[in-house]
């Protein structure tokens, strides 16, 4: 199993263009993001139009 520093990172982009780098494992905890990754979405980042900065403030352990 890869350590957190070796694990692939994904960029999540909120509706207000805030960018958050998270591990793929953390991002896959969301079924929606997991499906997007499996569908090949996310070259420059995964746009999450219904997410704002408050989510990052509530879930800092994922960032």
MILUM-638684 format. One record per residue (C-alpha): residue number from 1; residue in one letter; x, y, z. Coordinates in pm, 1 decimal, always signed. Layout:
<pts>
PT pos code       c1       c2       c3
PT NUM    A        X        Y        Z
...
</pts>
This chain:
<pts>
PT pos code       c1       c2       c3
PT   1    X     +0.0     +0.0     +0.0
PT   2    X   +133.5   +344.4    -94.7
PT   3    X   +194.7   +600.6   +174.2
PT   4    X     +3.1   +929.6   +162.0
PT   5    X   +305.1  +1106.6    +12.8
PT   6    X   +326.1   +846.9   -268.3
PT   7    X    -47.4   +822.7   -336.7
PT   8    X   -182.0   +986.1   -652.2
PT   9    X   -320.3  +1335.5   -591.8
PT  10    X   -632.7  +1486.6   -744.7
PT  11    X   -729.6  +1850.7   -773.8
PT  12    X  -1085.6  +1933.0   -670.3
PT  13    X  -1219.8  +2269.2   -788.8
PT  14    X  -1506.3  +2437.9   -606.6
PT  15    X  -1765.2  +2659.8   -775.8
PT  16    X  -1571.3  +2968.8   -663.1
PT  17    X  -1253.8  +2829.8   -827.0
PT  18    X  -1083.5  +2728.5   -501.7
PT  19    X   -847.5  +2438.5   -572.2
PT  20    X   -778.7  +2162.3   -323.8
PT  21    X   -521.5  +1886.6   -365.8
PT  22    X   -637.3  +1562.7   -206.3
PT  23    X   -522.9  +1203.5   -224.8
PT  24    X   -716.1   +988.0   -467.8
PT  25    X   -812.0   +759.5   -179.8
PT  26    X   -967.8  +1047.6    +13.1
PT  27    X  -1148.3  +1174.5   -296.9
PT  28    X  -1285.5   +827.0   -371.4
PT  29    X  -1468.7   +835.8    -38.3
PT  30    X  -1727.7  +1032.9   -234.8
PT  31    X  -1926.1   +805.1   -465.3
PT  32    X  -1975.7  +1093.7   -709.4
PT  33    X  -1603.2  +1168.1   -732.9
PT  34    X  -1520.0   +796.2   -747.8
PT  35    X  -1750.7   +759.7  -1050.8
PT  36    X  -1597.4  +1066.9  -1215.4
PT  37    X  -1244.3   +927.2  -1167.3
PT  38    X  -1350.1   +589.8  -1309.6
PT  39    X  -1501.4   +772.9  -1609.7
PT  40    X  -1170.5   +949.8  -1673.2
PT  41    X  -1277.9  +1298.1  -1562.4
PT  42    X  -1016.9  +1520.2  -1401.1
PT  43    X   -726.4  +1599.9  -1632.1
PT  44    X   -688.4  +1957.2  -1505.1
PT  45    X   -898.9  +1897.9  -1195.0
PT  46    X  -1245.6  +1781.9  -1103.3
PT  47    X  -1500.4  +2062.0  -1108.3
PT  48    X  -1748.8  +2040.4   -822.3
PT  49    X  -2000.5  +2318.5   -894.4
PT  50    X  -2203.3  +2257.8   -575.6
PT  51    X  -1903.2  +2277.1   -339.9
PT  52    X  -1775.7  +2591.3   -172.1
PT  53    X  -1499.7  +2674.9    +73.9
PT  54    X  -1714.2  +2572.4   +370.8
PT  55    X  -1667.7  +2204.3   +281.8
PT  56    X  -1289.6  +2243.6   +305.4
PT  57    X  -1333.9  +2407.4   +643.9
PT  58    X  -1548.7  +2116.3   +764.4
PT  59    X  -1320.2  +1841.0   +628.9
PT  60    X   -959.5  +1962.4   +667.6
PT  61    X   -834.6  +1607.1   +721.7
PT  62    X   -906.3  +1532.4   +354.7
PT  63    X   -695.0  +1820.1   +229.3
</pts>
